[in-house]
């Protein structure tokens, strides 16, 4: 979290970026409607806290937010988010919690107890930066339940995700499905298709825009195994160099189609989707390391091929990281920037 937050600080600190961050959060807040007894937390970069706090104070004085009963607004950064949530819970004055993250914040983690009955998480500027997301750590908890599993169970409390907010499964891809080691759940045809796609990836040279040739085979392999592992109806929304975004159904709970999930990026700033069995279309992000780890573990006959492919990717990433360090001047020489086609 700290490191991820720190990456945002590498962006230029000129006044336009700071004013944009503050102004966009204030405007986003003004467009939302709030139920009584709501605690709102605006999460921004540390350098924006003072200016944003002053803006919110003026808006409160102008009664722009005064039409809502028992509404409290606090400003913090991602590192201090947990402390602010804890203070809201201890007050016992609020049933609803709304978290609005700046577009400069990429990752959030939280633990929210049973005092809050309605949780909503939004990403500000989602419509201006459609290629970026707010990643919620899947290990974050709400009512004692990890949010990565929230969609699979019925709850009295409600959990909503705004546009551009995704659940980061990290290493927890195993919950998506299980394959038997003897491959009995896969047809001979599917096994041959998997092997064929592994060979395609093995033949790709890790040069230039290799990702364009690489993404189709890995997508096909994951799709085949997804069906066999009984989490069919998975809609692969987007596959990037960092991992894959997927919207799928938990066993027994049908969710929206992939086409409906793609439309998440296009809804208005005030719209949030309820994450609940049979009602939501939550989007999950799974890093490639976890994807390959899962592929390597589901059936024994995949191990050698998948390990070989993953070793290629890791070697490329290591080379890329080294080049990036050189580009930053850490070796004392001047180099050109690294470009990675997605």
N, C-alpha and C positions, 0 to 999 in steps of 0.2 A: 504493500500500500504506500509506504513512504517513498519508495523508489519510483513507483508509478506516478505518484503525485509530483515527484521531483522532475520527471520528464517533461511535465507541462511547463515547469519553470524555465525550460530551455528555450521556450518560444520567446520572441522579442517582447521586451517589457515596455514598449512605447505606450504613450497615452491612449492612442486609438484602440489598441487591443484591450486595455484596462477599461476604458469607457464603454467599449462594446460589450464586455462581459457584464459590467454593472447594469448598463441600460437594458440589455436583453433579458436579464433576470427580473428586473423590475417590471418590464412590459409583459413578460410571461406570467408573472404573479397577478398582474391586474386583469389578465384575460380569464383567469380561473374563477370558478364559483366554489364556495366552501360551505360545508355543513356546520352547524353549531358545534362548539367545543373541539375546534381543530387546531392542532399545533403544526406550523409550517417551518421547515428547515431549508434554508437556501445554502447550498454547498458550492463554494467557489474556491479559487486559488487564495492562498493566504494574503497575497498582496492586495486583494480586492475586498477583504473583509471590512476594513474601516470605511471605505467609500460607499460600499453597498449598505452597510448599517446606517450611515447618515441618510442615504436615499430613502430607505424603508422608514426611518424615523419621520422624515418630512411627509411621506405619503400617509403615515398614520395620523400625523397632525392635521393634514388636509382632509382627513376622514375618507380618503379613497378606499380604505379597507375597513372603515368603521361600520359598514352595512352588515357585516357578518358578526353573529353573536359569539362572544368568547373566542376570538381568533387571536392567536399569538404567532409572531413571525420572528425567527432567530436566524442569524447568519453565522456560518462557520466554514471550516475547510474539511477535507475528507479525513484528516488525521484526528480531528476533535469531534467528529460526528457522533461517535459512541457516547461521549460525555454529555452532549446536548440531548441525545435521545433519552439517556438515563435521567436527566433532570426533568424532562417532560413527563416521564413515567412516574417519577416520585411525587410530582405535584398532584397526581390523581385528578386533574381537572380536565383532561382531554381524552376523548374516545377515538379521535381520528388523527392520524399522522400523515403529513404530506412532505415528501422529500423532493426537492427540485435541484438538480445538479447542473452546474454551468457546463457549457460545451467544451470548456478546457479541462474538465474532470472526466477521466476515462474509466476508473474502477471505484467501486464502493463495497464496503463490508459493514454489516450491522448485526446486532442482536437485539431483537425487540420482543418484549414479554407479552403477557396476557392482558395488560392494562389497555392496550390499543386494540380496537375492534375493527378498524378500517385503515389499511396502509396503502398509500399510493406513491409511486416513484416515477418521476418525470425527468426527461433530459431536455434542457433548454437548448434551443437552436437546432433541434433535430431536423427541421425542414431546410435549414441552411447548409448543413453538413450531412447530407444523406449517406455518405460513405463511412461515417463514423457512428459509434455506438457508446452507450453507457453500459459497462459490464458489471453486473451484480454478482459478487462472489457467491457461488452456489452453496457454500458452507454457511452463509449468513442465515440467521434463524428468525422466525416469526412465530410466536406462540409455541416456542420450543421445538419447532419443526424446521429442518433445513429447507430453504426455499427451492432447492433443486428438486425436491420431492413433493412440493406443495400441490402441484397440479394433479397428483395421483390420488389425493385423499380429499374427503369432504371436511369442511371446517365451518365453524360458526363465524369466525373472523373472515374478513375479505381482503384480498391482496390484488392490487391493480398495477399494471405496467403501462407506462406511456409510450408514445412513439420513440423508436430508437433505443429502447431499454431491453437488454437481453440478459439471460441467466448464463453465467459462465460455469460450465460443468467441470472444467479443469481435468482432474484425473478420475472423475466419477462417471465416465462413459459406460462403465460396466452395468449401470442400472438400466441401460437402454434395452438390453436383451442378452440372452445366453444361448450359445450354441453347444451342442454335444460334441465331444471330441471325436466321435466316430463318423461325423459328418452325415448322419442318417437323416438330418433335417434338410439336406440339400440334394437336389437332383444331380445326376451325372453331368447334365448339360450346364447347370450353374457352376459346378466345380470346374469344368473345362473353361468356362468364361472367366472365372476368377484367375485361373492359371494363365490364360491368354493375356489378360490385362496386366498381370504381374510381369510377364515377359515384355510387354509394351513399355512399361515403366523402366525396366532394366535396360532397355535399349536407348532410352532418352539420355542424351549428353547434357550434363549440368552446365550448360553454357547459354549465354544470351537469354532469350525468352523461353527457356526450357519449361517454365510453368504452364505455358499454353498447351504443350503436349502432355504434361504430367497430370493435369487436373481431371481430364476425361476418364482415364483408366482408374484413378483412385476413387472417383465418384461412382463409377460402375461397380467396383469391388464392394464399397460400403453399401451401396443399394442392394446388391445381391445378398450380402450377409445380413443386412437389416431385415429383409423379408424372412430369411431362414431363422433369424433370432426372435421372430414374432413381434417386432415393432414395425410392421408394415404400415402403410399409409404415412410413411415419413416423407415430408416435403423438404427436399434439400434446397433451401432458399438461396444460399450463396456459399461459394467455396473460394477462399482467399489463400494467400501465402502463409497466413498465420494459423489457419484452421478452417473448420466448416461451421456455418450457421445452419441449424436444422430445426424444423418444427415437426413434431411427431406425435403419435398417440400413445398414451400409456395403455396397457392391456385393459380392455373393458370400457375405455373412455374415448369416444370418437371426438376428434377436434376438427377445426376448420381445415380446409384444403391448403396446399402450398400457395395457391393463387391468392387466397384470402390473407394468408400471412404476409405475403409480399406487400400487400396493400397497407400494412401497418405503417410503413414509412410515409404514406400519403395522407394519413388522417390529420385532423386539425390538432392544434397544440393542446387543446383542452380535453381531448379524448383519451381515455385509458381503457385497456382491455382487462376484464376480470380473469384472474388466473384461478380456474376451478374445473373440476371434472366435467367434461361435456360442454363447457362454456367458453373456454379460452383458446387462444392460439399462441401460446408463449413461444418465444424463440430462444434457442439454446446455442451457446457457442462452445465448441470443443476444439482445443488446440491440437495441432497435428501430432504432437508427441503422444497425446492420449489416444488419438485415433489409431496410430500405428501400434501402440502398446496393446490396445484392445484387439486389433487385427491379429497381432502376434500370439494372443492368448486364447482366442476362441476355438480354434481347431489346430491340431498338431501338424497337419500336412501343410499349413500355411507358414509355419514358423521360419523355415529357411528362406523362402522367397521374400516374405515381408521384412525379415531382418536385413536382408541384402539391400532392399530398397530404402529402408529407414537409415541404414548406414550411409547410403549415398546422400540422403537429405541432410543428415547430421554433419557430414563432411562439408557439404556446400554451406550450411549455416555457419560452421566454424570458420571457413574461409571468408564468408561474408562479414562476420563479426570482426575478423582481423583487419579486413579492408576498411571497415567503418572506423575502427580505431585509428588506422593510418590516416583516413580522411580527416579525422578530427585533429590531426597533427600530433598525436601522442608519440610518434616515432621521430619527430623532428623534421619531417619532410613534407612537401606539398603534394597532394594527390587530388584527383578528380572525384566528385561524389559518386556513390554507388546508386544505381537505379535497378529496381526490381519490378518487372512487368507483372501485373496482376490481371 
